[in-house]
Amino acid sequence: MPDNVFKIVVTLIGLIGSFGIFQFIYRLLSPKQASQSAMADISDMGTKDSSPFSRLENSQNPFDKLCFLFGRKFKQEQKMEAMFILLGRPAKLDPLKMLQLKLKLAIIIPVVLLLLGNIPLAVLGMLIGYGIPDMALWNRSIKQRQRDIIRGFPTFVDLGALMIESGLDYMTAFDRIVKISTEKTGLELEIEKTINEVQLGYSRRDALRRLSDRTGLQEVRSFVGLIVQSDELGTSLVELLRNYSADMRFRRLNKAEKMAAQASTKMLIPLFIFIFPTVFILMLAPMISDLIHGGMPF
């Protein structure tokens, strides 16, 4: 009995220590926010949404207290909210549920490994359980959503420049593009949300900031920066959008050429692992069989 208690205490100390090391490395390697000019900085415009973590502050549930402490003290609240926004705000999910799932896996997996008698893996299982939802679910969904948004973005910018040149305001032009779209992709849905926010009373600058936050794409952030710059300086938005669209297509072409050049190198790995051994076996099998059954020819 004392040995089991000692093992549990050592495991708990190891879990706490591993988590402390994880937080230290995370804070050390997390990039610092770069300072931006007053013209390009649109992050301070608008109001913040109420956080679902606020309702846990007076909760008497021990697990709720753990989620609240973990979310606020270790700055996971902002991370979960940012990831929730990048996911497109799914109806059946919220930042609190995301953190609760991560904590449950970070508790269940080490306990299961501890019951199996594997203390070293139990310590590692906490970090694995906490990171599984990010790696297996959410990061993949975010990348797929971003690919869907960026796929038609150059065409959207070209259409916007064409309609603005014809005399429309840029918000009216974006609204017209959304309405004439036969199939609404992720980009059209996000633009539609931005237009609805302007109609509900958000400033245009704030609505555009929220658009860039919801997509998490540098291309969209640059696009928003161009519109803000045009509003501030009174420059021609049409020429800016056309040049930006051409630049996006040029970078996409360069990326495609780079991926095509890397394809031959990446094919060497399955070639050496699967194809060459099979060819060698087919070529050498008859010779080896003759040597085994007939002996050496000399």
DONU-739899 format. One record per residue (C-alpha): x, y, z; residue in one letter. Coordinates in nm, 3 decimals. Example, Ala and Ser with C-alpha at 12.3 -4.5 7.8 and 13.67 -1.06 7.14 Angstrom:
! DONU-739899
{{1.230 -0.450 0.780} "a"} {{1.367 -0.106 0.714} "s"} 
END
This chain:
! DONU-739899
{{0.000 0.000 0.000} "m"} {{0.269 0.261 0.081} "p"} {{0.441 0.174 -0.248} "d"} {{0.122 0.248 -0.442} "n"} {{0.076 0.580 -0.263} "v"} {{0.436 0.669 -0.337} "f"} {{0.389 0.587 -0.706} "k"} {{0.075 0.801 -0.724} "i"} {{0.250 1.094 -0.555} "v"} {{0.549 1.063 -0.789} "v"} {{0.317 1.048 -1.088} "t"} {{0.127 1.359 -0.979} "l"} {{0.454 1.545 -0.926} "i"} {{0.570 1.435 -1.268} "g"} {{0.244 1.547 -1.429} "l"} {{0.261 1.889 -1.265} "i"} {{0.628 1.925 -1.355} "g"} {{0.566 1.820 -1.717} "s"} {{0.285 2.068 -1.749} "f"} {{0.502 2.343 -1.599} "g"} {{0.779 2.266 -1.850} "i"} {{0.524 2.263 -2.131} "f"} {{0.392 2.607 -2.033} "q"} {{0.743 2.748 -1.998} "f"} {{0.845 2.627 -2.344} "i"} {{0.515 2.746 -2.493} "y"} {{0.556 3.098 -2.354} "r"} {{0.924 3.105 -2.448} "l"} {{0.866 3.005 -2.810} "l"} {{0.541 3.195 -2.868} "s"} {{0.605 3.485 -3.109} "p"} {{0.574 3.836 -2.978} "k"} {{0.313 4.058 -3.134} "q"} {{0.471 4.291 -3.383} "a"} {{0.397 4.660 -3.350} "s"} {{0.195 4.810 -3.633} "q"} {{0.129 5.160 -3.749} "s"} {{-0.189 5.337 -3.646} "a"} {{-0.313 5.313 -4.005} "m"} {{-0.270 4.939 -4.042} "a"} {{-0.356 4.840 -3.686} "d"} {{-0.724 4.753 -3.672} "i"} {{-0.712 4.514 -3.378} "s"} {{-0.823 4.775 -3.126} "d"} {{-1.138 4.872 -3.310} "m"} {{-1.471 4.739 -3.191} "g"} {{-1.600 4.561 -2.887} "t"} {{-1.507 4.216 -2.767} "k"} {{-1.759 3.933 -2.746} "d"} {{-1.855 3.798 -2.407} "s"} {{-1.653 3.492 -2.313} "s"} {{-1.821 3.163 -2.215} "p"} {{-1.556 3.130 -1.943} "f"} {{-1.717 3.417 -1.750} "s"} {{-2.009 3.198 -1.641} "r"} {{-1.770 2.962 -1.462} "l"} {{-1.640 3.228 -1.225} "e"} {{-1.903 3.160 -0.955} "n"} {{-1.957 2.791 -1.032} "s"} {{-1.929 2.540 -0.746} "q"} {{-1.843 2.247 -0.975} "n"} {{-1.479 2.139 -0.916} "p"} {{-1.423 2.068 -1.285} "f"} {{-1.566 2.409 -1.378} "d"} {{-1.330 2.571 -1.128} "k"} {{-1.040 2.380 -1.286} "l"} {{-1.142 2.497 -1.636} "c"} {{-1.177 2.856 -1.517} "f"} {{-0.842 2.850 -1.338} "l"} {{-0.670 2.681 -1.630} "f"} {{-0.824 2.912 -1.888} "g"} {{-0.747 3.236 -1.707} "r"} {{-0.419 3.165 -1.532} "k"} {{-0.248 2.989 -1.821} "f"} {{-0.397 3.213 -2.092} "k"} {{-0.576 2.930 -2.267} "q"} {{-0.901 3.127 -2.282} "e"} {{-0.775 3.357 -2.559} "q"} {{-0.622 3.064 -2.746} "k"} {{-0.945 2.862 -2.743} "m"} {{-1.151 3.164 -2.848} "e"} {{-0.914 3.240 -3.136} "a"} {{-0.926 2.877 -3.254} "m"} {{-1.305 2.875 -3.223} "f"} {{-1.324 3.182 -3.447} "i"} {{-1.090 3.023 -3.704} "l"} {{-1.315 2.716 -3.707} "l"} {{-1.600 2.939 -3.823} "g"} {{-1.792 2.935 -3.492} "r"} {{-1.953 2.588 -3.521} "p"} {{-2.301 2.572 -3.369} "a"} {{-2.232 2.266 -3.153} "k"} {{-1.903 2.391 -3.014} "l"} {{-1.770 2.679 -2.806} "d"} {{-1.428 2.767 -2.654} "p"} {{-1.528 2.628 -2.315} "l"} {{-1.627 2.289 -2.459} "k"} {{-1.300 2.280 -2.651} "m"} {{-1.094 2.337 -2.336} "l"} {{-1.304 2.087 -2.141} "q"} {{-1.240 1.820 -2.403} "l"} {{-0.865 1.885 -2.391} "k"} {{-0.859 1.868 -2.010} "l"} {{-1.068 1.551 -1.999} "k"} {{-0.829 1.376 -2.238} "l"} {{-0.530 1.512 -2.042} "a"} {{-0.676 1.350 -1.728} "i"} {{-0.823 1.026 -1.866} "i"} {{-0.522 0.909 -2.070} "i"} {{-0.266 0.941 -1.784} "p"} {{-0.508 0.768 -1.543} "v"} {{-0.554 0.477 -1.784} "v"} {{-0.179 0.445 -1.835} "l"} {{-0.125 0.468 -1.460} "l"} {{-0.370 0.185 -1.399} "l"} {{-0.176 -0.019 -1.653} "l"} {{0.136 0.039 -1.443} "g"} {{0.328 0.254 -1.690} "n"} {{0.431 0.566 -1.497} "i"} {{0.666 0.723 -1.759} "p"} {{0.400 0.700 -2.031} "l"} {{0.141 0.837 -1.789} "a"} {{0.345 1.155 -1.754} "v"} {{0.377 1.182 -2.131} "l"} {{0.011 1.090 -2.177} "g"} {{-0.104 1.414 -2.020} "m"} {{0.070 1.621 -2.288} "l"} {{-0.048 1.384 -2.562} "i"} {{-0.409 1.393 -2.441} "g"} {{-0.406 1.771 -2.421} "y"} {{-0.273 1.806 -2.775} "g"} {{-0.478 1.536 -2.951} "i"} {{-0.783 1.756 -3.031} "p"} {{-0.560 2.026 -3.180} "d"} {{-0.363 1.788 -3.401} "m"} {{-0.638 1.543 -3.499} "a"} {{-0.947 1.764 -3.524} "l"} {{-0.927 2.138 -3.514} "w"} {{-0.605 2.221 -3.698} "n"} {{-0.714 2.004 -3.990} "r"} {{-1.058 2.170 -4.002} "s"} {{-0.903 2.517 -3.988} "i"} {{-0.664 2.444 -4.276} "k"} {{-0.942 2.297 -4.487} "q"} {{-1.160 2.601 -4.422} "r"} {{-0.875 2.839 -4.509} "q"} {{-0.807 2.654 -4.834} "r"} {{-1.175 2.688 -4.923} "d"} {{-1.165 3.062 -4.852} "i"} {{-0.841 3.140 -5.037} "i"} {{-0.928 2.934 -5.345} "r"} {{-1.158 3.196 -5.495} "g"} {{-1.014 3.503 -5.329} "f"} {{-0.822 3.644 -5.633} "p"} {{-1.139 3.621 -5.844} "t"} {{-1.337 3.794 -5.572} "f"} {{-1.082 4.078 -5.560} "v"} {{-1.096 4.117 -5.938} "d"} {{-1.476 4.132 -5.937} "l"} {{-1.466 4.383 -5.654} "g"} {{-1.224 4.606 -5.845} "a"} {{-1.443 4.585 -6.157} "l"} {{-1.760 4.684 -5.970} "m"} {{-1.586 4.962 -5.777} "i"} {{-1.456 5.099 -6.108} "e"} {{-1.812 5.107 -6.238} "s"} {{-1.904 5.350 -5.959} "g"} {{-2.017 5.133 -5.667} "l"} {{-1.900 5.168 -5.310} "d"} {{-1.678 4.878 -5.202} "y"} {{-1.931 4.744 -4.948} "m"} {{-2.207 4.764 -5.209} "t"} {{-1.979 4.591 -5.457} "a"} {{-1.905 4.309 -5.211} "f"} {{-2.276 4.272 -5.141} "d"} {{-2.350 4.250 -5.513} "r"} {{-2.084 3.979 -5.558} "i"} {{-2.231 3.774 -5.276} "v"} {{-2.583 3.801 -5.415} "k"} {{-2.489 3.697 -5.769} "i"} {{-2.282 3.398 -5.651} "s"} {{-2.445 3.074 -5.762} "t"} {{-2.265 2.874 -5.492} "e"} {{-2.161 3.035 -5.166} "k"} {{-1.821 2.915 -5.056} "t"} {{-1.656 2.996 -4.725} "g"} {{-1.537 3.329 -4.864} "l"} {{-1.885 3.445 -4.967} "e"} {{-2.024 3.341 -4.628} "l"} {{-1.760 3.544 -4.446} "e"} {{-1.817 3.848 -4.666} "i"} {{-2.191 3.814 -4.604} "e"} {{-2.127 3.815 -4.229} "k"} {{-1.918 4.130 -4.267} "t"} {{-2.196 4.307 -4.460} "i"} {{-2.453 4.202 -4.199} "n"} {{-2.231 4.337 -3.922} "e"} {{-2.211 4.675 -4.098} "v"} {{-2.589 4.678 -4.130} "q"} {{-2.622 4.597 -3.758} "l"} {{-2.416 4.900 -3.661} "g"} {{-2.050 4.798 -3.667} "y"} {{-1.816 5.043 -3.830} "s"} {{-1.670 4.930 -4.160} "r"} {{-1.322 4.921 -4.017} "r"} {{-1.435 4.705 -3.726} "d"} {{-1.630 4.471 -3.954} "a"} {{-1.326 4.427 -4.178} "l"} {{-1.109 4.358 -3.872} "r"} {{-1.349 4.085 -3.766} "r"} {{-1.333 3.940 -4.118} "l"} {{-0.954 3.908 -4.097} "s"} {{-0.982 3.754 -3.748} "d"} {{-1.235 3.495 -3.863} "r"} {{-1.019 3.377 -4.154} "t"} {{-0.672 3.396 -4.001} "g"} {{-0.521 3.439 -4.350} "l"} {{-0.243 3.683 -4.423} "q"} {{-0.392 3.747 -4.768} "e"} {{-0.718 3.866 -4.613} "v"} {{-0.533 4.079 -4.359} "r"} {{-0.341 4.248 -4.640} "s"} {{-0.666 4.296 -4.831} "f"} {{-0.823 4.465 -4.527} "v"} {{-0.511 4.678 -4.485} "g"} {{-0.542 4.799 -4.846} "l"} {{-0.901 4.907 -4.791} "i"} {{-0.811 5.085 -4.466} "v"} {{-0.519 5.257 -4.639} "q"} {{-0.744 5.369 -4.922} "s"} {{-0.996 5.512 -4.675} "d"} {{-0.726 5.693 -4.479} "e"} {{-0.531 5.839 -4.770} "l"} {{-0.804 5.866 -5.032} "g"} {{-0.604 5.668 -5.289} "t"} {{-0.758 5.470 -5.574} "s"} {{-0.882 5.138 -5.439} "l"} {{-0.928 4.990 -5.789} "v"} {{-0.560 4.998 -5.878} "e"} {{-0.463 4.864 -5.535} "l"} {{-0.702 4.570 -5.566} "l"} {{-0.593 4.485 -5.920} "r"} {{-0.226 4.490 -5.830} "n"} {{-0.296 4.282 -5.522} "y"} {{-0.494 4.025 -5.720} "s"} {{-0.213 3.994 -5.975} "a"} {{0.038 3.954 -5.693} "d"} {{-0.170 3.676 -5.532} "m"} {{-0.191 3.486 -5.859} "r"} {{0.182 3.524 -5.914} "f"} {{0.257 3.387 -5.565} "r"} {{0.013 3.101 -5.618} "r"} {{0.189 3.011 -5.945} "l"} {{0.528 3.017 -5.772} "n"} {{0.395 2.795 -5.495} "k"} {{0.257 2.546 -5.748} "a"} {{0.589 2.535 -5.933} "e"} {{0.774 2.481 -5.607} "k"} {{0.545 2.193 -5.509} "m"} {{0.586 2.036 -5.854} "a"} {{0.965 2.058 -5.821} "a"} {{0.951 1.888 -5.481} "q"} {{0.729 1.605 -5.605} "a"} {{1.014 1.408 -5.766} "s"} {{1.221 1.427 -5.447} "t"} {{0.931 1.318 -5.228} "k"} {{0.863 1.019 -5.455} "m"} {{1.208 0.878 -5.376} "l"} {{1.095 0.775 -5.028} "i"} {{0.819 0.530 -5.134} "p"} {{1.038 0.429 -5.426} "l"} {{1.320 0.311 -5.198} "f"} {{1.088 0.160 -4.937} "i"} {{0.834 -0.027 -5.151} "f"} {{0.939 -0.054 -5.517} "i"} {{1.314 -0.121 -5.513} "f"} {{1.296 -0.405 -5.254} "p"} {{1.019 -0.572 -5.456} "t"} {{1.223 -0.549 -5.778} "v"} {{1.532 -0.691 -5.606} "f"} {{1.329 -0.980 -5.465} "i"} {{1.184 -1.065 -5.806} "l"} {{1.526 -1.050 -5.969} "m"} {{1.722 -1.239 -5.704} "l"} {{1.458 -1.494 -5.595} "a"} {{1.523 -1.743 -5.882} "p"} {{1.901 -1.722 -5.833} "m"} {{1.873 -1.775 -5.457} "i"} {{1.632 -2.067 -5.511} "s"} {{1.877 -2.235 -5.752} "d"} {{2.161 -2.188 -5.506} "l"} {{1.958 -2.340 -5.222} "i"} {{1.837 -2.646 -5.412} "h"} {{2.118 -2.706 -5.658} "g"} {{2.416 -2.584 -5.465} "g"} {{2.703 -2.373 -5.596} "m"} {{2.770 -2.403 -5.972} "p"} {{3.144 -2.460 -5.913} "f"} 
END
